[in-house]
Amino acid sequence: MSDAPMDLNAPEAVANRMTDLPEQERPREKLLSQGAESLTDAELVAILLRTGVKGCNVCELAQRFLDGLTGLDKVRTWDSRTLKTFIERTPELRGIGKDKIATLLAAFEVGFRIYSPKEKLTRGAVLTPAQAVGLIIDDVKHFNREGFWAIYLDKRRRPIEQPQPLTLGIGAQTVIDAKTLFRRAVLFDACAVIILHNHPSGNLDPSDADLETTRTLIAAGKTVNIPLIDHIIVGPPGSCHPHYRSLRSHNDCTF
C-alpha cells in the first residue's frame, strides 16, 4: 500500500454531490421552493461549494467550514491567501481547492458590497496612530463600555481584515489575553499587530492594568515572532484633543 497522501481534489476523491442528498434536503431545491431566507448558513455555503469530499457530503463540509470560523460573519474582508491558509491549517477542510475558494470569496465580496459598502477595508498601509484609529472610530462612536480591537498587518503594513471587537468589557473595564490576540495573528499569517482599546470616560492616561497587559502582549509577540508594534487608547470622538494616545509614541512601554 502506498504511503502517499490522498489528493482530495482529485476527481476520484470527490464524492457526496448535492444530488446524493434526498431531494427535500438539497439546499438548492430548498432555496428555489422556500426562498433563500429559509436556508441555514451551512446550506448557503453548501450551494457555493457544490460538492463535498470523500467521506463528507457537501452540507457536512459547509458546516465544518463554518465551525472552523465560528460563524459566517468571521469571513469579512478575507482575501484568497488568508482563506487558503485557514483551510490548509484546518484538517477537517482539506479538499476545498482553489475553485471553491474563488467561489466563496466572490460570493462573500458581493454580499459585503451590497450590504456593507461603508465597511470596505482600506488597502493602504497603516503607518500612523491616526490611521489605525480611523479603522475603528465608527465602532467607538457607539460604545459606552470598553472594547479591544486588533489590527493584523501584512508585511507591507496593510490591514489583513477589518478590525472587529475582540473583547467587550462589563462597565468601564475589559481585558484581552495573548491567546485571544495571537491565535488570529497566526491564522492570518500576520507580520505585526496593533491593538486599540477605548476609554469611554475620555481620560487617555493608561492604567496600571493597561501597561501590564501591554507588556505581557509585547513579550508574547516576541515569542511567536509577530511583534505588537503599538497599543492605542481611544477616547470618545470629540471628547478631547487629540482623542487617542499611542503608548509607543508616548514611550509608555518599550515596544
Beta strands, then each sheet from edge to edge (+ up, - down):
strand 1: 147-153
strand 2: 165-168
strand 3: 192-198
strand 4: 228-234
strand 5: 244-246
sheet 1: 2+ 1- 3+ 4+ 5-
end
